[in-house]
Amino acid sequence: MKYKVVAAIDSLDPNPEVLIFDDHYEASDFIYEEVHRRVLYQVEHSPYSLTDEELDHMREQEMCLFTFSEIDED
């Protein structure tokens, strides 16, 4: 079975990236690594110290930009 991940840049992204993975774990690893990379970028470019609560909120916002689904192979 194959898996499709749709990765948007923001909630209004008209052309999100669509990726196909052969394995469930590859797809989920991609999502978690990409969320980590995006949050790390925000942290590195923030002029303020961030609390754990703010980091959790950032992660949650980024996770909402990804959709994950199975693709039936016919």
N, C-alpha and C positions, 0 to 999 in steps of 0.2 A: 504494500500500500504506500502511496505517496502522500505528502503533506504540503499544503500551501500556506505560506505566511505572507500577509499583506502588511507592509511597513510604511506608515505615513509619517511625514515630517511634523505635521500638526493636524488638528482636527478638521481643517478646511483644505487639506492637500487634495488637489484635483487629479493628481497622477501619482498615487502611491506605488512604491516598489513592490513587485510581486515575485516571490521566490518559491521554487519548488524543491523539496527535500525528499530523499528516499527513505529517511528514517525519522521516527518521532523524536528521538533524542537529538538529532542534528538540528531539527527545526526549533525545539525548545531551547537548546544551547545557543542558537543564533539569537533568539529573542532576548534571553537573559544577558548575553554578552553585549548586544546592541543597547539595551536599556542601561547597563552599567557604563558603557562608553558615553552615552548621551548625558547621563547624570554627572559623570566625572568631568565632562566638558563644562557643564554649568557650574560645578563646584570650583573648578580651576579659574573660571572667569568671573566669579562673584567677588565683589569688593568687600563682602561681609562674611562673618563666620556664620555657619549654618548649624542649626540644631538637628538632632536625630529626627525629630518630628518633621522638620522641613525636608530633610533628605527622603524620608518615607513618602511624603507628599509628592516630591519630584518623581520618585520611582513609580508611584501609582499613576501619575499623569502620563508618564512615558509608556507604561504598560497598556494604557487605554488606546494607544496609537497602533497597536498590533492586533491582527486577527489571525487565528490559527485554525485550519480546517483540514479534514481528510479529503483526499481525492480518490474517488472510486476508479479503479482501473478496469476498463472493459475490454 
